[in-house]
Structure formats: C-alpha cells, structure tokens
Amino acid sequence: MRSYYKLIATIARQQRLHTPHLEAYMSSPRCAKHTIRPIALHLLCSLFKLICHSLINLQKLHQAAMPRKLMLQMHMSIDGYIAGPNNELIEWIIYNFSQDLNDYLSNIKFNDIILGRKLAEGFIPAWESMPSGTPGKELMVNTPKTVFSTTLQENPWGIGVRLVNGGFEDEVRRMKAQDESKGNVMVYGGVQTVQALVEKGLFSLVEPVALGEGKKLFTTRTSYEVIETKKFECGIAVLHYRKKV
C-alpha cells in the first residue's frame, strides 16, 4: 500500500513538472507549424491530468475508508485466564519484562487507550507515580484515555482522561470508525471490558503460568488466525491473533 501511495505522489509530481512544459510547447511557434502534433499533445496532457486527479481522489477515498484498529494487549495464563478469581490482573505475573520485550512493546503504535473503571483506578495513578525514565511511562501517562464506567458520575482524573457513562459499544464503534490517521486504539482491560470487546480486537502477551481458576478471556466460541508468535528472554511469549473473517 505504501508503494501505491508513492506511485501516486510520483505521478502527481511528474504532472506538475511536465504539464507546464507541454503547454508551453503547444503554444510555441515551433509547435504551430504542425497540425496533428499539437492536438495529440493536448489530448495527452489532458489525459495525463485526468489520470492523476483520478488516482489522487482514489487515494483520498481509500484513506477515508480505512478505520482505526482496536487492539487488545493483556496477560493471559496458559490455561486461558486473564485474571484470578478475585479479579487479580497482574499480581500473578512472575516475570519482569526484559529489554527485548520492552523494545517490542515500544514499537506498538497507538494514540488512544481504553480502560474499564476498575482497572483505571489502579492503572492511571500507578503509571503517574513511576520514576522518570521508566520504560513506557511517558506513553502511558500522555496518551489520551477513555474510561468506561456504569457507577462514576464525575471524572476523578482530570485532563487527558475522558469518562463515558453509557453507550459503551456505540462509543467504541465511533472511535473505530474514525480515520486511521488518528492512530490505533489500545484496550488494556479490565475483565468485563475485554470480554465485551474481544471479538472485535486482538490480544497478545501470554504468561507461561497456570492459574487453575480465574476469569477467562473467551466466553463464546470464536475462531482466530495466528499473525505472529515471539518468545522473549524473560520467558514471556507474544501471541498475536486476528479474528477470522
């Protein structure tokens, strides 16, 4: 797709460079000596303009039709749980992130974060209180967040955090439908939020731990295809899935 856009840009650039020369030649005394050549050049120039304009308009339509991606990143035990029986999301994680894993995560690009209220109450202050220079802190603190809650009526977090009290699924669809130039949307949880959205997104970061009991990620049968698998030095493996169409 990038090559396609480069081709359009090249054609448009060539049009801007060469069309004035063609038009100048067609109006010159030298060109006036001929009868067929000016007509052919005029038609060629007009056709060239039409093709360029059509390709550029096609590019704009294509970009407008590309929605944002809704991504899911969570820890999951090898027996399929994303939280303990008391909604423990991270207490059971046994590995510290290694540098290669931090590097991998830093390359995942997104411009918005979605959180459930329960997760947000720990997630937001935890990242804000981390020491300066902590990997990921700047991204997690500065990225705009949308928090979904059925209980909160006022936003306790202030600037940079948007509280949504109702219309949960409609709001997610609205965010996804925005132009992809706004960047992708990352969902970190919590459990109820993820369970409601899992069939629309993807997930990764599977912990090599068996919990035995807890909260499952999948509540209905859904088919996915593997996009990528990667193991890191700390023992964590990333499983990148996409829902089958």
Secondary structure, 3 states (H helix, E strand, C coil): CHHHHHHHHHHHHHHHHHHHHHHHHHCCHHHHCCCHHHHHHHHHHHHHHHHHHHHHHHHHHHHHHCECCEEECCCECCCCEEECCCCCCCCCCCCCCCHHHHHHHHCCCCCEEEEEHHHHHHHHHHHHHCCCCCCCHHHHHHCCEEEECCCCCCCCCCCCEEEECCCHHHHHHHHHHCEHHHCCEEEEECHHHHHHHHHHCCCCCECCCCCCCCEECCCCCCCEEEEEEEECCCCCEEEEEEECC
